[in-house]
Amino acid sequence: MIFRSALLALICCLFVVPGAWASDSQAIVMHLDGHLGPSQLAFVRNGLAVARDRDAALVVLAVDVDGADAAATDDIVQAILHSPVPVAGLAFPAGAQLGPAGTRILSACSVAAMAPTTRLELGKSTGPLHTLAERYGRKVDWQQVDAHAGKHLTAAEAARMHLVDLLATDPEALVLAADGRRVRTDAGWQILHTGDLHIMPLEPAGKEGFMAWIGDPNVAFLLLLIGFFGIVFELAGPGMILPGTVGAVALILALIGLQGLPINYLGMGLMLAGIAMMVGESFVALFAVLGLAGVAVFTAGSLLLFDSHDIRVSLPTIGATAAVSAGFFLWLIGRLLRLRRRGAVSGREAMIGARGVVAEDFAGTGHIHVNGELWQASSATPLHRGQHVRVVSMEGLELTVVPEEN
């Protein structure tokens, strides 16, 4: 009897306890920020697949999305809705401001939450949110929501209207707050048991992270700018190699990043025209008028580069590039005006009135030093070495000088 009890205990240790360890589940935390595109879609799909394969109890999606490609947003929403693992969305970090795309992704999650100091923007049409709210049984005050369409809501306002289920300061707090909630997934309704889950952060793979970086509108814009100017400088000074190489690499990366963004070709054309005008200034020298006009055209093209309200180059980035370009041409104007006031610095006009020093004693013809150069000179009066003279005329390469009065 004692032997049988010991054997049973051993079996429990070998099978039951390891089984408990295996079921010791995880909450996988992913961060979705910036502008959504194909790389972020791949990251979400991969993360949900990892959560399914690891038999995770919960996925926490920290959302800080201020712009998105419409197709990428639709695909991410569908991926969340068809996930067998519950997904809890959290507007995070503190101070984050979600655009309409981020708001829609948050609403598609089984649990929708916001950090206290975050805000979300409602689209002009709140129709897509109706369907998501009905799916999860959220009793949204649609009269209030529709009245705020196209505006921003604080976390407290969103919670009061039942657009979100709860408030949480960070992903860890959301995991604890979700314990015991009844949620719906693609596999049906279930009760969350999240009180003792292990938090497992999931970061984008190297390729996904790099693609997300170059797919950011601001980064793609700067790469495009570097590419254009690098190639222009190489064409202006063939053989330098470095500008052309850097420009070509930057342009290739910009085109890769732009492939997932809605390009406005009018904006692209204006940017190219502005750059051409700025480059043309260096050849025609119209006192920077053409260059400054190019800056204005380039700035207008930058504002129109992306054909979407949600995706755009940030105004500080556009302003900085425009200010640097305008500053350069204003400096060029000042330099040209100073050169004009200085008059000639070479040739016959520059020599008349110049001061010189006699290099040797001579009467008639000899040599003098003018501006660090040795010149042949003639004088009607004898001159002595070291004596100061002034140039009064120039015939060919011979100067006519007179003694300078003390």
Sine and cosine of phi, psi and omega as CSV:
sin_phi,cos_phi,sin_psi,cos_psi,sin_omega,cos_omega
0.00,0.00,-0.70,0.71,0.02,-1.00
-0.90,0.44,-0.62,0.78,0.00,-1.00
-0.90,0.45,-0.67,0.74,0.00,-1.00
-0.91,0.42,-0.62,0.78,0.02,-1.00
-0.91,0.42,-0.66,0.75,0.01,-1.00
-0.91,0.40,-0.63,0.78,0.01,-1.00
-0.91,0.42,-0.66,0.75,0.03,-1.00
-0.89,0.46,-0.66,0.75,0.02,-1.00
-0.90,0.44,-0.63,0.78,0.01,-1.00
-0.91,0.42,-0.67,0.74,0.03,-1.00
-0.87,0.49,-0.65,0.76,0.03,-1.00
-0.88,0.47,-0.66,0.75,-0.01,-1.00
-0.91,0.41,-0.60,0.80,-0.08,-1.00
-0.98,0.19,-0.56,0.83,-0.14,-0.99
-0.91,-0.42,-0.73,0.68,-0.09,-1.00
-0.93,0.36,-0.74,0.67,-0.03,-1.00
-0.91,0.42,-0.74,0.67,0.09,-1.00
-0.85,0.53,-0.56,0.83,0.05,-1.00
-0.89,0.46,-0.63,0.77,0.04,-1.00
-0.91,0.41,-0.65,0.76,0.05,-1.00
-0.89,0.46,-0.66,0.75,-0.03,-1.00
-0.90,0.44,-0.52,0.85,-0.02,-1.00
-1.00,0.04,-0.02,1.00,0.04,-1.00
-0.94,0.35,1.00,-0.05,-0.29,-0.96
-1.00,0.08,0.02,-1.00,-0.13,-0.99
-0.80,-0.60,0.38,-0.93,0.22,-0.97
-0.91,-0.41,0.91,-0.42,-0.03,-1.00
-1.00,-0.01,0.80,-0.61,-0.06,-1.00
-0.94,-0.34,0.82,-0.58,0.07,-1.00
-0.83,-0.56,0.56,-0.83,0.02,-1.00
-0.94,-0.34,0.79,-0.61,-0.01,-1.00
-0.86,-0.52,0.96,-0.30,-0.08,-1.00
-0.66,-0.75,0.12,-0.99,0.01,-1.00
0.98,0.20,-0.61,-0.79,-0.01,-1.00
-0.97,-0.24,0.79,-0.61,-0.07,-1.00
-0.98,0.21,0.67,-0.74,0.05,-1.00
-0.45,-0.89,-0.24,-0.97,-0.04,-1.00
-0.85,0.53,-0.60,0.80,-0.04,-1.00
-0.93,0.37,-0.64,0.77,0.04,-1.00
-0.93,0.37,-0.57,0.82,0.08,-1.00
-0.88,0.47,-0.70,0.71,0.02,-1.00
-0.89,0.46,-0.62,0.79,0.01,-1.00
-0.90,0.44,-0.69,0.72,0.00,-1.00
-0.91,0.41,-0.72,0.69,0.00,-1.00
-0.87,0.49,-0.69,0.73,0.01,-1.00
-0.90,0.44,-0.67,0.74,0.00,-1.00
-0.90,0.44,-0.66,0.75,0.03,-1.00
-0.92,0.39,-0.57,0.82,0.06,-1.00
-0.92,0.38,-0.64,0.77,0.05,-1.00
-0.89,0.46,-0.68,0.73,0.01,-1.00
-0.88,0.47,-0.65,0.76,0.04,-1.00
-0.91,0.41,-0.70,0.71,-0.04,-1.00
-0.92,0.39,-0.55,0.84,0.01,-1.00
-1.00,0.08,-0.01,1.00,-0.04,-1.00
0.84,0.55,0.69,0.73,0.01,-1.00
-0.92,0.38,0.48,-0.88,0.01,-1.00
-1.00,0.08,-0.39,0.92,-0.09,-1.00
-0.34,-0.94,0.57,-0.82,0.17,-0.98
-0.90,-0.43,0.79,-0.61,0.07,-1.00
-0.96,-0.29,0.85,-0.53,-0.01,-1.00
-0.95,-0.32,0.97,-0.22,0.05,-1.00
-0.98,0.17,0.90,-0.44,-0.18,-0.98
-0.94,-0.33,0.80,-0.61,0.10,-0.99
-0.62,-0.78,0.91,0.42,-0.13,-0.99
-0.96,-0.29,0.85,-0.53,0.01,-1.00
-0.93,-0.38,0.04,1.00,0.03,-1.00
-0.15,-0.99,0.46,-0.89,-0.08,-1.00
-0.31,-0.95,0.47,-0.88,0.21,-0.98
-0.96,0.29,0.72,-0.69,-0.09,-1.00
-0.86,0.51,-0.67,0.74,-0.02,-1.00
-0.91,0.42,-0.66,0.75,0.02,-1.00
-0.90,0.43,-0.65,0.76,0.02,-1.00
-0.88,0.47,-0.73,0.69,0.02,-1.00
-0.86,0.51,-0.68,0.74,-0.04,-1.00
-0.93,0.36,-0.59,0.81,0.03,-1.00
-0.92,0.39,-0.67,0.74,0.04,-1.00
-0.86,0.51,-0.71,0.71,0.00,-1.00
-0.90,0.43,-0.62,0.78,0.03,-1.00
-0.88,0.47,-0.64,0.77,0.02,-1.00
-0.92,0.38,-0.70,0.71,-0.05,-1.00
-0.90,0.43,-0.49,0.87,-0.04,-1.00
-0.99,-0.15,0.19,0.98,0.02,-1.00
-0.99,0.17,0.78,-0.63,0.08,-1.00
-0.95,0.30,-0.31,0.95,0.04,-1.00
-1.00,-0.04,0.77,-0.64,0.02,-1.00
-0.84,0.54,0.65,-0.76,0.02,-1.00
-0.89,-0.45,0.83,-0.56,0.08,-1.00
-0.96,-0.27,0.85,-0.52,0.00,-1.00
-0.99,-0.14,0.62,-0.78,-0.02,-1.00
-0.68,-0.73,0.85,-0.53,0.14,-0.99
-0.94,0.34,0.92,-0.39,-0.20,-0.98
-0.36,-0.93,0.54,-0.84,0.15,0.99
-1.00,0.05,-0.14,-0.99,0.01,-1.00
-0.84,0.54,0.71,-0.71,-0.01,-1.00
1.00,0.02,-0.08,1.00,0.00,-1.00
-0.91,0.42,0.56,-0.83,0.02,-1.00
-0.78,-0.62,0.95,-0.31,-0.06,-1.00
-0.99,0.14,0.69,-0.72,0.15,-0.99
-0.99,0.16,-0.02,-1.00,0.00,-1.00
-0.84,0.55,-0.59,0.80,0.01,-1.00
-0.91,0.42,-0.69,0.72,0.03,-1.00
-0.90,0.44,-0.61,0.79,0.03,-1.00
-0.89,0.45,-0.66,0.75,0.00,-1.00
-0.92,0.40,-0.66,0.75,0.03,-1.00
-0.89,0.45,-0.67,0.75,0.02,-1.00
-0.88,0.48,-0.67,0.74,-0.02,-1.00
-0.93,0.37,-0.40,0.92,-0.02,-1.00
-0.98,0.21,-0.17,0.99,-0.05,-1.00
-0.99,0.14,0.48,-0.88,0.01,-1.00
-0.87,0.49,-0.60,0.80,0.11,-0.99
-0.83,-0.56,0.83,-0.56,0.02,-1.00
-0.94,-0.33,0.79,-0.61,-0.05,-1.00
-0.63,-0.78,0.32,-0.95,0.04,-1.00
-0.68,-0.73,0.59,-0.81,0.18,-0.98
-0.95,0.33,0.54,-0.84,-0.17,-0.99
-0.81,0.58,-0.57,0.82,-0.09,-1.00
-0.98,-0.18,0.27,0.96,0.02,-1.00
-1.00,-0.01,0.24,-0.97,0.04,-1.00
-0.69,-0.72,0.41,-0.91,0.09,-1.00
-0.75,-0.67,0.50,-0.86,-0.01,-1.00
-0.96,-0.29,0.78,-0.63,0.08,-1.00
-1.00,0.07,0.68,-0.73,0.09,-1.00
-0.93,0.38,0.25,-0.97,0.01,-1.00
-0.90,0.43,-0.43,0.90,0.10,-0.99
-0.91,-0.42,0.85,-0.53,-0.02,-1.00
-0.99,-0.11,0.19,0.98,-0.03,-1.00
-0.82,0.58,-0.74,0.67,-0.01,-1.00
-0.85,0.52,-0.49,0.87,0.00,-1.00
-0.95,0.30,-0.49,0.87,0.02,-1.00
-0.84,0.54,-0.76,0.65,-0.05,-1.00
-0.88,0.47,-0.68,0.73,-0.01,-1.00
-0.92,0.38,-0.64,0.77,0.01,-1.00
-0.90,0.43,-0.66,0.75,0.03,-1.00
-0.90,0.43,-0.60,0.80,0.00,-1.00
-0.86,0.51,-0.66,0.75,-0.07,-1.00
-0.99,-0.17,0.10,1.00,0.06,-1.00
0.95,0.33,0.46,0.89,0.03,-1.00
-0.99,0.16,0.80,-0.60,-0.04,-1.00
-1.00,-0.01,0.98,0.22,-0.10,-0.99
-0.98,0.20,0.64,-0.77,0.10,-0.99
-0.99,0.14,1.00,0.07,-0.13,-0.99
-0.92,0.38,-0.46,0.89,0.03,-1.00
-0.89,0.46,-0.69,0.73,0.03,-1.00
-0.94,0.33,-0.65,0.76,-0.01,-1.00
-0.88,0.47,-0.73,0.68,0.00,-1.00
-0.90,0.44,-0.53,0.85,0.02,-1.00
-0.93,0.37,-0.41,0.91,-0.01,-1.00
-0.98,-0.21,0.21,0.98,-0.03,-1.00
-0.83,0.56,0.72,-0.70,-0.01,-1.00
0.99,0.15,0.08,1.00,-0.03,-1.00
-0.89,-0.45,0.06,-1.00,0.02,-1.00
-0.98,-0.20,0.61,-0.79,0.06,-1.00
-0.88,-0.47,0.62,-0.78,0.14,-0.99
-0.97,0.25,0.21,-0.98,0.02,-1.00
-0.87,0.49,-0.65,0.76,-0.01,-1.00
-0.90,0.43,-0.65,0.76,0.02,-1.00
-0.91,0.40,-0.67,0.74,0.01,-1.00
-0.89,0.45,-0.62,0.78,0.02,-1.00
-0.94,0.35,-0.61,0.79,0.00,-1.00
-0.92,0.40,-0.53,0.85,0.03,-1.00
-1.00,0.05,-0.02,1.00,0.01,-1.00
0.92,0.39,0.40,0.92,0.15,-0.99
-0.94,0.33,-0.51,0.86,0.09,-1.00
-0.85,-0.52,0.38,-0.92,-0.09,-1.00
-1.00,0.09,-0.55,0.84,-0.06,-1.00
-0.30,-0.95,0.13,-0.99,0.06,-1.00
-0.93,-0.36,0.63,-0.78,0.01,-1.00
-0.52,-0.86,0.64,-0.77,-0.09,-1.00
-0.97,0.25,-0.47,0.88,-0.03,-1.00
-0.35,-0.94,0.13,-0.99,-0.03,-1.00
-0.84,0.54,-0.62,0.78,0.00,-1.00
-0.89,0.45,-0.67,0.74,0.03,-1.00
-0.91,0.42,-0.58,0.82,0.03,-1.00
-0.91,0.41,-0.64,0.77,0.03,-1.00
-0.86,0.51,-0.70,0.72,0.00,-1.00
-0.93,0.36,-0.64,0.77,-0.05,-1.00
-0.94,0.35,-0.41,0.91,-0.04,-1.00
-0.99,0.17,-0.14,0.99,-0.05,-1.00
-0.88,0.48,0.79,-0.61,0.05,-1.00
1.00,0.04,-0.05,1.00,-0.01,-1.00
-0.98,0.22,0.57,-0.82,0.07,-1.00
-1.00,-0.08,0.88,-0.48,-0.10,-0.99
-0.79,-0.61,0.31,-0.95,0.03,-1.00
-0.94,-0.35,0.69,-0.72,0.11,-0.99
-0.79,-0.61,-0.04,-1.00,0.04,-1.00
-0.90,0.43,-0.38,0.93,0.01,-1.00
-1.00,0.01,-0.03,1.00,0.00,-1.00
0.89,-0.46,-0.17,-0.99,0.00,-1.00
-0.99,0.13,0.57,-0.82,0.04,-1.00
-0.43,-0.90,0.30,-0.95,0.05,-1.00
-0.98,-0.18,0.77,-0.64,0.01,-1.00
-0.99,0.16,0.69,-0.72,0.12,-0.99
-0.84,-0.54,1.00,-0.03,-0.16,-0.99
-0.87,-0.49,0.21,0.98,-0.10,-0.99
-0.92,0.39,-0.47,0.88,-0.06,-1.00
-0.81,-0.59,0.54,0.84,-0.01,-1.00
-0.98,0.20,0.51,-0.86,0.12,-0.99
-1.00,0.06,0.76,-0.65,0.00,-1.00
-0.99,0.12,0.84,-0.55,-0.03,-1.00
-0.84,-0.55,0.97,-0.22,0.05,-1.00
-0.93,0.37,0.59,-0.81,0.04,-1.00
-0.81,-0.59,0.89,-0.46,-0.03,-1.00
-0.98,-0.20,0.42,-0.91,0.06,-1.00
-0.89,0.46,0.57,-0.82,0.10,-0.99
-0.91,0.42,0.24,-0.97,-0.06,-1.00
-0.81,0.59,-0.72,0.69,-0.02,-1.00
-0.91,0.41,-0.70,0.72,-0.01,-1.00
-0.89,0.46,-0.67,0.74,0.00,-1.00
-0.91,0.42,-0.66,0.75,0.01,-1.00
-0.92,0.40,-0.68,0.73,0.01,-1.00
-0.91,0.42,-0.60,0.80,0.05,-1.00
-0.91,0.42,-0.58,0.82,-0.02,-1.00
-0.93,0.38,-0.77,0.64,-0.03,-1.00
-0.96,0.27,-0.28,0.96,0.05,-1.00
-0.99,0.12,-0.09,1.00,0.08,-1.00
-0.94,0.35,0.76,-0.65,-0.06,-1.00
-0.81,0.58,-0.62,0.78,-0.01,-1.00
-0.92,0.38,-0.67,0.75,0.02,-1.00
-0.92,0.39,-0.71,0.71,0.02,-1.00
-0.87,0.49,-0.62,0.78,0.03,-1.00
-0.89,0.46,-0.73,0.68,-0.01,-1.00
-0.92,0.39,-0.64,0.77,0.06,-1.00
-0.89,0.46,-0.64,0.77,0.03,-1.00
-0.89,0.46,-0.67,0.75,0.00,-1.00
-0.91,0.42,-0.72,0.69,0.02,-1.00
-0.88,0.48,-0.65,0.76,0.01,-1.00
-0.88,0.47,-0.74,0.67,-0.01,-1.00
-0.87,0.50,-0.79,0.61,-0.08,-1.00
-0.93,0.37,-0.58,0.82,0.04,-1.00
-0.87,0.49,-0.70,0.72,0.00,-1.00
-0.94,0.35,-0.63,0.78,0.03,-1.00
-0.88,0.47,-0.70,0.71,0.01,-1.00
-0.90,0.43,-0.59,0.81,0.03,-1.00
-0.92,0.40,-0.65,0.76,0.03,-1.00
-0.93,0.37,-0.55,0.83,0.01,-1.00
-0.95,0.30,-0.51,0.86,0.02,-1.00
-0.74,-0.68,0.96,0.27,-0.06,-1.00
-0.82,0.57,0.64,-0.77,0.03,-1.00
0.98,-0.21,-0.18,0.98,0.01,-1.00
-0.95,0.32,-0.48,0.88,0.12,-0.99
0.94,0.35,-0.81,0.59,-0.09,-1.00
-0.86,0.51,-0.78,0.63,0.01,-1.00
-0.85,0.52,-0.67,0.75,-0.01,-1.00
-0.91,0.41,-0.64,0.77,0.00,-1.00
-0.91,0.40,-0.75,0.66,0.01,-1.00
-0.88,0.47,-0.67,0.74,-0.01,-1.00
-0.90,0.45,-0.67,0.74,-0.01,-1.00
-0.91,0.42,-0.71,0.71,0.01,-1.00
-0.89,0.46,-0.72,0.70,0.00,-1.00
-0.89,0.47,-0.64,0.77,-0.02,-1.00
-0.92,0.39,-0.64,0.77,0.04,-1.00
-0.89,0.45,-0.71,0.70,0.02,-1.00
-0.90,0.45,-0.63,0.78,0.02,-1.00
-0.89,0.45,-0.68,0.74,0.00,-1.00
-0.91,0.41,-0.59,0.80,0.06,-1.00
-0.91,0.42,-0.69,0.72,0.01,-1.00
-0.92,0.39,-0.54,0.84,-0.05,-1.00
-0.98,0.20,-0.25,0.97,-0.09,-1.00
-0.90,0.43,-0.41,0.91,0.03,-1.00
-0.99,-0.15,0.16,0.99,-0.05,-1.00
-0.91,-0.41,0.55,-0.83,-0.01,-1.00
-0.98,0.21,0.99,-0.17,-0.07,-1.00
-0.99,0.13,0.71,-0.70,0.15,-0.99
-0.99,-0.11,0.93,-0.38,-0.12,-0.99
-0.95,0.30,-0.36,0.93,0.14,-0.99
-0.91,0.42,-0.71,0.71,0.05,-1.00
-0.88,0.48,-0.68,0.73,0.03,-1.00
-0.88,0.48,-0.67,0.74,0.02,-1.00
-0.89,0.45,-0.66,0.75,0.03,-1.00
-0.91,0.42,-0.62,0.78,0.06,-1.00
-0.87,0.48,-0.72,0.69,0.00,-1.00
-0.89,0.45,-0.67,0.75,0.02,-1.00
-0.90,0.44,-0.66,0.75,0.02,-1.00
-0.90,0.45,-0.67,0.74,0.03,-1.00
-0.90,0.44,-0.66,0.75,0.02,-1.00
-0.88,0.47,-0.63,0.77,0.02,-1.00
-0.92,0.39,-0.65,0.76,0.02,-1.00
-0.91,0.42,-0.66,0.75,0.03,-1.00
-0.92,0.39,-0.63,0.78,0.01,-1.00
-0.88,0.48,-0.47,0.88,0.02,-1.00
-0.84,0.54,-0.58,0.81,-0.04,-1.00
-0.94,0.34,-0.26,0.97,-0.03,-1.00
-0.98,-0.20,-0.55,0.83,-0.07,-1.00
-0.98,-0.20,-0.37,0.93,0.08,-1.00
0.79,0.61,0.89,0.45,0.03,-1.00
-1.00,-0.09,0.67,0.74,-0.02,-1.00
0.81,0.59,0.62,0.78,0.09,-1.00
0.93,0.37,0.12,0.99,0.03,-1.00
-0.88,0.47,-0.73,0.68,0.01,-1.00
-0.91,0.42,-0.61,0.79,0.01,-1.00
-0.91,0.42,-0.70,0.72,0.01,-1.00
-0.93,0.38,-0.60,0.80,0.10,-1.00
-0.89,0.45,-0.62,0.79,0.06,-1.00
-0.89,0.46,-0.62,0.78,0.05,-1.00
-0.88,0.48,-0.68,0.73,0.00,-1.00
-0.90,0.43,-0.70,0.71,0.00,-1.00
-0.91,0.41,-0.66,0.75,0.03,-1.00
-0.88,0.48,-0.67,0.74,0.00,-1.00
-0.90,0.44,-0.67,0.74,0.03,-1.00
-0.88,0.47,-0.67,0.74,0.04,-1.00
-0.90,0.44,-0.60,0.80,0.01,-1.00
-0.90,0.43,-0.62,0.79,0.01,-1.00
-0.93,0.37,-0.44,0.90,-0.04,-1.00
-0.98,-0.22,0.15,0.99,-0.17,-0.98
-0.88,0.48,-0.64,0.77,-0.05,-1.00
-0.95,-0.32,0.76,-0.65,-0.09,-1.00
-1.00,0.03,0.85,0.53,-0.01,-1.00
-0.32,-0.95,0.62,-0.79,0.06,-1.00
-0.94,0.34,-0.53,0.85,-0.08,-1.00
-0.99,0.15,-0.37,0.93,-0.05,-1.00
-0.89,-0.46,0.86,-0.52,-0.01,-1.00
-0.33,-0.94,0.40,-0.92,0.10,-1.00
-0.97,0.26,0.68,-0.73,-0.05,-1.00
-0.90,0.44,0.59,-0.81,-0.01,-1.00
-0.87,0.50,-0.63,0.78,0.06,-1.00
-0.87,0.50,-0.61,0.80,0.01,-1.00
-0.92,0.40,-0.72,0.69,0.04,-1.00
-0.89,0.45,-0.70,0.72,-0.01,-1.00
-0.88,0.48,-0.64,0.77,-0.02,-1.00
-0.91,0.41,-0.71,0.70,0.00,-1.00
-0.91,0.41,-0.64,0.77,0.02,-1.00
-0.92,0.40,-0.65,0.76,-0.02,-1.00
-0.91,0.41,-0.66,0.75,0.02,-1.00
-0.89,0.45,-0.71,0.71,0.00,-1.00
-0.90,0.43,-0.72,0.70,0.00,-1.00
-0.90,0.44,-0.65,0.76,0.04,-1.00
-0.87,0.50,-0.64,0.77,0.02,-1.00
-0.89,0.46,-0.70,0.71,-0.05,-1.00
-0.96,0.29,-0.51,0.86,0.11,-0.99
-0.92,0.40,-0.64,0.77,0.09,-1.00
-0.88,0.47,-0.63,0.77,0.01,-1.00
-0.90,0.43,-0.64,0.77,0.04,-1.00
-0.87,0.49,-0.75,0.66,-0.01,-1.00
-0.87,0.50,-0.64,0.76,0.00,-1.00
-0.91,0.41,-0.67,0.74,0.01,-1.00
-0.90,0.43,-0.64,0.77,0.02,-1.00
-0.91,0.41,-0.64,0.77,0.04,-1.00
-0.90,0.44,-0.66,0.75,0.02,-1.00
-0.90,0.43,-0.60,0.80,0.01,-1.00
-0.92,0.39,-0.64,0.77,0.00,-1.00
-0.92,0.39,-0.52,0.86,-0.02,-1.00
-0.94,0.34,-0.37,0.93,-0.03,-1.00
0.97,0.24,-0.27,-0.96,-0.08,-1.00
-0.95,0.31,0.60,-0.80,0.03,-1.00
-0.87,-0.49,0.09,1.00,0.04,-1.00
-0.45,-0.89,0.24,-0.97,0.02,-1.00
1.00,0.09,-0.13,-0.99,-0.09,-1.00
-0.88,0.48,-0.67,0.74,-0.04,-1.00
-0.88,0.47,-0.56,0.83,-0.02,-1.00
-0.96,0.27,-0.41,0.91,-0.06,-1.00
-0.99,0.12,-0.53,0.85,-0.03,-1.00
-0.90,0.44,0.82,-0.57,-0.01,-1.00
1.00,0.01,-0.08,1.00,0.00,-1.00
-0.94,0.35,0.49,-0.87,0.03,-1.00
-1.00,-0.08,0.55,-0.83,0.03,-1.00
-0.63,-0.78,0.14,-0.99,0.01,-1.00
-0.80,-0.59,0.75,-0.66,-0.03,-1.00
-0.91,0.40,0.77,-0.64,-0.05,-1.00
-1.00,0.05,-0.36,0.93,-0.05,-1.00
-0.36,-0.93,0.41,-0.91,0.08,-1.00
-0.92,0.40,0.74,-0.67,0.09,-1.00
-0.36,-0.93,0.41,-0.91,0.10,-1.00
-0.79,-0.61,0.90,-0.43,-0.06,-1.00
0.97,-0.25,-1.00,0.08,-0.04,-1.00
-0.78,-0.62,0.67,-0.74,0.03,-1.00
-0.29,-0.96,-0.44,-0.90,-0.05,-1.00
-0.79,-0.62,0.57,-0.82,0.05,-1.00
-0.71,-0.70,0.32,-0.95,0.09,-1.00
-0.98,-0.19,0.82,-0.57,0.06,-1.00
-0.74,-0.68,0.83,-0.56,0.02,-1.00
0.79,0.61,0.63,0.78,0.06,-1.00
0.98,0.18,0.09,1.00,-0.01,-1.00
-0.89,-0.46,0.46,-0.89,0.01,-1.00
-1.00,-0.10,0.85,-0.53,-0.04,-1.00
-0.85,-0.52,0.48,-0.88,0.16,-0.99
-0.99,0.14,0.70,-0.71,-0.07,-1.00
-0.67,-0.74,0.39,-0.92,0.08,-1.00
-0.80,-0.60,0.52,-0.85,-0.03,-1.00
-0.57,-0.82,0.60,-0.80,0.02,-1.00
-0.97,0.23,-0.29,0.96,0.00,-1.00
-0.86,-0.50,0.51,-0.86,0.03,-1.00
-0.88,0.48,0.57,-0.82,0.00,-1.00
-0.80,-0.60,0.44,-0.90,-0.04,-1.00
-0.88,-0.47,0.48,-0.88,-0.01,-1.00
-0.84,0.54,0.71,-0.70,0.00,-1.00
1.00,0.03,-0.14,0.99,-0.02,-1.00
-0.96,0.27,0.62,-0.78,0.01,-1.00
-1.00,0.07,0.70,-0.71,0.00,-1.00
-0.75,-0.66,0.22,-0.98,0.04,-1.00
-0.78,-0.63,0.67,-0.74,-0.03,-1.00
-0.98,0.18,0.78,-0.62,0.01,-1.00
-0.93,-0.37,-0.34,0.94,0.05,-1.00
-0.32,-0.95,0.21,-0.98,-0.02,-1.00
-0.59,-0.81,0.80,-0.60,0.05,-1.00
-0.83,-0.55,0.93,-0.36,-0.07,-1.00
0.90,0.44,-0.87,-0.49,0.02,-1.00
-0.94,-0.34,0.30,0.95,0.01,-1.00
-0.92,-0.40,0.72,-0.70,-0.03,-1.00
-0.98,-0.19,0.57,-0.82,0.16,-0.99
-0.96,-0.27,0.80,-0.60,-0.11,-0.99
-0.80,-0.61,0.33,-0.94,0.11,-0.99
-0.74,-0.67,0.46,-0.89,0.04,-1.00
-0.88,0.48,0.62,-0.78,0.02,-1.00
-1.00,0.05,0.74,-0.68,-0.03,-1.00
-0.95,0.31,0.63,-0.78,0.02,-1.00
-0.97,0.25,0.00,0.00,0.00,0.00
